[in-house]
Amino acid sequence: MNDLTKISETLQKCSEDLTSWLTEKALPAWSATGLDRESGECFEAIDPATRKAVEVPRRARVVPRQIYSFLEGEKLGWAGPAGEIVTGLSDWHVKAFLTDAGYFAGAVDVQNRITDPAFDLYNQAFALFGFAQIAAAIPERKAWAVEQAADLLRFLFENYRHPEAGFRAANPDMAPLGSNPHMHLFEACLAWEKISDEPVWRDLADEVAELALTRFIDPVNGGLREFFDLDWSPMPGDQGRVMEPGHQFEWAWLLTRWGCSRQDAGALVAARRLYDIGWTYGIDETRNVTFMALNDDFTVRDPLARLWGQTEWIKAAIALAQISTGVEKESYLADIPDGVRALQTFLEGVPDGLWRDKLTPQGTFAEEPAPASSLYHIVCAISELNAFTKSL
């Protein structure tokens, strides 16, 4: 048995284990406890001690994430009523969070009163992403989803357009600007490209990719920064130094997808460098997990490890393995099981289908409810791994 055969068998086992966990444990738990099926609403978290939903304000960004998770879970073999759940969630999302001004507010309480009315590009990016999932999966809702997305995109262009590229922050005249909201906008545009002939989605994806390659990524060390001044230069002082390993991986995944579709060699070079930074400097050899933040000299800034960083490690390794050959491909392939093991660390020691979110530098987990927002990250990683193993 050669090394490639061994790694293929290992990856197949990883995919089977995670997919079974998702379809047999996680999605049943979150569809039963993480939702109010009568109202179509979802909750922010589940308490592992009581196995009940936590009734705290619900964030707008979570709703499209759950829409994606249930629809993608259905593709992966979950037999639950994904269409019914998603229809309820999408109706609630628009009814409760969409403001008269035309953007999605940040959060509502359990009575659906808006508790965070501020504009945040991050929430709009996920709304666009959620509408793309609905348009792709639910034919009778496609026209509605297309109209909702067009209205929201028009609002962004008319009210928050940055004069150079991308979009302004919550307050049009206030810094910092962020790479992270644009990353999820990029993801939404790539999702819309698959199902829409409207050129705006491709054009905006290209614009965000160029913004990443010319502004977000440091031209000297190749690392991607988080925070920027109003002219897209790095934010002055300490805040401008932040680089998150998980986002090096997540951008590597997205830029690889975009670079392949556009045949842009520069994007693929940048993606490989981002992965190298995340892998070399962003993984704790003691805990074998990706931790939270680096400084721009790649020293550790925040050694906390969160679940989502592990999923992005998996996705990036898969994406780069797909476009590589020889020893380089073998190296990426060997990283995937390491990323899976890192993710599984967060899925152990809790009731079936739940997870822990924060691993301290001392190797202990924060005792807190399982956040619903993590499901999107987990499902996406499992989906990428599932598709990849079928191609081996």
N, C-alpha and C positions, 0 to 999 in steps of 0.2 A: 504493500500500500504506500503510494507516494505522499508527500506532504500536502499537496493540493487536495487529494482525496480525503485525507484526515481532516483538514480544515473545513472542507465542504460538509463532512458528516457532523462536525462540531457545530457549524453554523445552522445546519438543518435542525439539530437537537435544540439549539437556542431558540430558533424560530418557533418550533412546535411547543416548547415549554411556555414561552411568553404568550403565544396565541391562545393556548388552552387557558392560561391564567386570565387573559382578557375576556374571552368569550364565555367562560364557565364561572368566573368569580367576579371580576371587576365590573363588567357591564351589567350583570344581574344586580349587584349591590348598588350601583349608582342609579340604575333605572328604578329600583324599588325604594331606596332610602334617600337618594340625592335629588329626587324630583317630587313635586306635588302634581300628580297626574291629572287631578281634576282641574286645576287652574293652568296647567301647562308650564309652571314655573320650576326653576331649579334652585338648589341651595348652594351656599358658598363652601360648605365643608361638612364632613361626617366625623363625629366624635368616636374614636375607636373604643373608648371605655363604655359608652352607652349604646353604641351602634345606632345612634340617632342623628338626624340632620341638625346642624347648628343654625339657629335662627338669628343671624346677624345680617346687616345690610348686604345685598347682593350686587356684585360688580358687573357692569355691562360687558366687560371683556370675557367673562366666563360663559355667557350664553352662546355666542358663536363657537366657542371652543367645544362646548358640549354638543352643539349641532354637528360639528365635524366628527366628534368622537363616536356618536351613535351611528351616523351614516357610514363612517369608515369601518366601524365595528361590524356592521351588517355585512359589508364586503368580505370581512375576514371570517365570517361564519356565525356571528351571533344571530340567534333566531328570534330576538325580541322585536317589539313593535317600533322599529326605528322611525318609520315614516310618520306614525301617529305622534311620537314624542317630539320629533323635529317640527312638525306643523304647530304643535302647541307652544314650543319654545320660540319659534320665529314670530308667532302672533304676539306673544308676551313681550318679546324683545322690542318690537316696534311700538306696541301700545304703552309700555311702561317707561322706556328709556329714550325714545325719540322726542326731542324737544320741539317746541313750536318754531325755534330758530332754524332747525333743520339738521342738527347734529345729535349724537347719542350722548346723554349725560353719563356720569361716571358710576353712580350707584343709586339703588332704591332700597327702602326698608321693607319689612315684611308686609306692610300695608300698601306697598308700591308707591310710596311718596318719595320723590327724589331727594336724596340726602347729599349727593355730590353733583351739583349742576354744571361744574366746570367743563369746558371743552378740553379734550385730550386726544391728540392725534392717534395714540395707541388704540383707544376704543373705537375710533372710526376705521382704522385699518382692520381690526378684527370683525367689525360689522360687514365690511366689504368682503372679507374672507368667508364669513358665514353665508352671505347671500350667494356667493359663488358655489358653495357646497349644495345649497338648496336648488339653484338653477341646474346643476349637473345631475342631481339625483331624483328630483321630484318634478316630473314633467308638468303637472297641473299648476305648479307654483313658479315655473320658470319665468313667465312674463312678469309676474309680480316681483320676483327677486331682481330681475334685470332693471325694472323701473326704480326699485328702492336703491339699488347700487348707483344708478345713473344720477338720481337726485342727490345722493350723498356726495358723490364725486364732484358734481357741479357745485355744491356748497363749499367743498374744500378748495376748489379752484378759484371761486369768487371771493372767499373770505380769508384763506390762510396760505395762499400761494407765496412761496419765497421768491424774491426777484431773480435769484441765480438758479436755483433748482430745489426740488422738494417742497417741503411745507414748513411753516413756522410752528412755534410751540403753542402752549395753551394760551398765553397772552402774546399777540403778534409782535409786541415790542419788547419782549422779555426773553433773556437767555436763562438757562442753556437750551439750545436745540439738541435733539437727540438722534443718534443712529438707530436705536432700538425700535422706535415707532416706524421708521422707514423700512427696517428689516421686515416687519410684518406687513407693511404696505406692499413691499416687493413680493412677498409670499402671496398676498391676495391678488396682485396683478398677474402673477404666473398661473394662479388657479383660474382666473377669468380668461386668460389666453387660450386655455384648453377648450373652452366652450363658447367663446364669443368671437365674432369677426370684427368687432369694433376696434379700430386701430388705437384708441386711447389707452387700452390696457397694455399693449405691446410697447407703445411709446413711453408710457409712464414707467414700465419695468426697466426699459433701457435707461431712462433718466436716473432712476434710483441706483441702478447698477453703476452708472458712470459716477454718480455722487459718492458711492462707496469706494470706487477705485481711485478717485482723485482727491477726496476729502476725508472720508471716514478712516481710511487706511493710511497709516503713517508712511510717507515715501522713503524713509530711511530704514526703519526696522521691520516694516511690513505688518505691524499689529494694528488692530482696529480699535479706535477710541469710542467712548460712549457719549461724551458731552462736548458741545461746540458753541462758540460765540455766534452772534447774529450774522457774521460774514462767512460762516462755516470754517473758520480757523479754530484750532483746539481751544477750549475754554481756558482762560488764564488761571494760573495757580494750580492747586492740587487737584481740583475737580477735573481738569482737562487731562490728567494723567491716567484716568481709570481705563483699564482694559479687562474685559471679563472672558475667561477661558471658554465658558459655554457659548458666548457669542462669537468667539473666533471660530468655533466648530459650526455654529448655526449659519453664519455667513459663508463659511467654506462650502457647506451643503448647497445653499441657494446659488452662490456664484458658480459652482460647478454645473448645476442645472442650467442656469442662464448661459454660461460660457459654451456649453455643448450645443444649446439650441441656436446660438448666434455664431458659433464657430470662432469664438473670441479667445485666442490663446493667452492673452494677458490676464483674463479673468481666471483661467485655470491655473496659471502660475501663482496669482494672488491667493487662490483658494488653497493651494498646496502649502504656501507659506503660513497662512492663517492656521491651518491644521497643525503644522510643525510647531508653531508657537503654543497652541493649546496643549499639544501632547508633551512638549519638552518642558514647559514651565508651569502648566496649569493642572497637572495631575500630581496628587500627593502620593508618594511612593509608600508611605506607611499605611494609609487608609485605602489606597488604590482607587481613589475617586477624584473627579474633577472638582476643584474648589472654586470659590466665588469670584475673586477679583485679583488682578495684578496691577502693578504700576507700569508706566510706559518703559521702564528699564527691565521689566519682567520679574522684578522682585514681588514677593507675595504681599498683597495688600489686605485681603480678607480670606483667611483660611477656612471659613465655613464652607461646607459642601451642601449643595441643594440638589434635589432629585433631578430637576430639569436639565442640569448640565450634563448628566450621564446620557440622557437620551440624545442630546445633540452630538456628543462624541460618537455614538453609534451611527447616526445618520451621516455624519461627515466621512467617517471611515468607509462606509458603504459606497457613498458617492464617488470618492476618490479611487477606491478599489475598482470600480466599474470602468474608469477611464485610464487605468494604469496597466502596465505589463511587467513581466519578469519579477525581479527582486522587489521593486517598488510595490507592485500589486500584492505580493506575498506579505509584505510588511503591513499594509493596510488591512489585509484579510486577518492577519494575526491579532490586530488591535480590536476587531469587532467583538470577539468573545470577552475580552477584558472590559469593554464598555458594557456588555450585557451583564457581566458579573457585578460591575459597579451599580448598575440599575437595580439588580435583584437584591442588593444589600438594603435598599430602601423599601422593598416589598415584603421583607421578612419580619416576623415577630409582631404582626398586627392581624386583626380579623381578615378573613378572606376578601380579596378585592380592594383592600385599602393600602395605604402606604404611609411612610414617614417622609417628611420634607427636608429637614435640616439635620445634618450630621456635624457635630461640633469638632473643633481641632483635637479634643481629648478622646474622640471616638465614641461619644454617646449621642443619642438622638434627642432632640427637643421633644418634650411631651406636649403634643398639641393635636388638634383635629387634622384630618387628612384634607388638604385643599382640593376642591373640585378642579381648579385650574390646571393641575398636573396631568389630568387624564388626557388632554390634548397632546401634550408632549409624549406621553407613554404610547398612545395609540399611533402617533405618527412614526415613532421609532419602530414599533412592531410591524407596521404596514410596510415600511421601507425594507426591513429585514425579511419579511415574508416574501415580498416581490423579488428581492435579490436572490434568496435561496432557490426560488423556482427557476431562476435563470442559470444557475450553476450546472 
